[in-house]
Amino acid sequence: MYCSKCGKEIDESGQYCKYCGTRIEGDVPESTDARLKEDREDVPTYEMPKMIPLDMMENHERVVYETHPSKMGTFFNHIATAVLFLAGGLIVLIVPRWPIFGAILIIAGLIIALIGYLKWRSVVYALTTSRILVLRGILSKDLFENRLSKVQDIRMKISLRQRVYNCGDIFLTTAGTSGVECVWRDIPDPRKRQALLRTLLAR
């Protein structure tokens, strides 16, 4: 039998958990398997993916989570540079009245902003009931997948910049490899995503 509070194995004849002190007399502590099954059933899923192409889904597989990287975390540098170019172009157009040079700066700023947007848009992170997915590309697609059953460890890293934008990196280590196999970079709300991953991996 297992304590319903701390989950550790306890003596059936005892009245209190020797690890956390929870009273067990009159209660039937639930097993670890039962608790994990309950957690699994509480995880919301849906059948039709919103970002992952439908033909990349497996039979009886359901989607748990899909997202692009954080916008500000991913292309903040692009946006900041684009704003500087656009502002510089407008100033040059108004003050010295150099239309050609000003137009070049504005076009360069727009191109930089577009590159940043496409970079953000081209990456999709997804979690299903059986796999972890990273999809890259706009026209051509590059899919990385990893079975949940093979994941051995999860690490999270949040830099000072990422803390400001509520994003972070999640690193996944899989069985049979000596290092990090998969990285979700600039993932929004990383603490919740890490907790969700741990819930699914515990099944």
ABEGO torsion letter per residue (X at the ends): XBBAAAGBBBBAABABBAAAGBBABGBBBBBAAAAAAAAAAABBBBABBAABBAAABBBGBBBABBBBBBAAAAAAAAAAAAAAAAAAAAAAAAAAGBAAAAAAAAAAAAAAAAAAAAAAAABBBBBBAABBBBBBEAABBBBBBBBAAABABBBBBBBAAAAAAGBBBBBBBBBGBABBABBBBGBBGAAAAAAAAAAAAAX
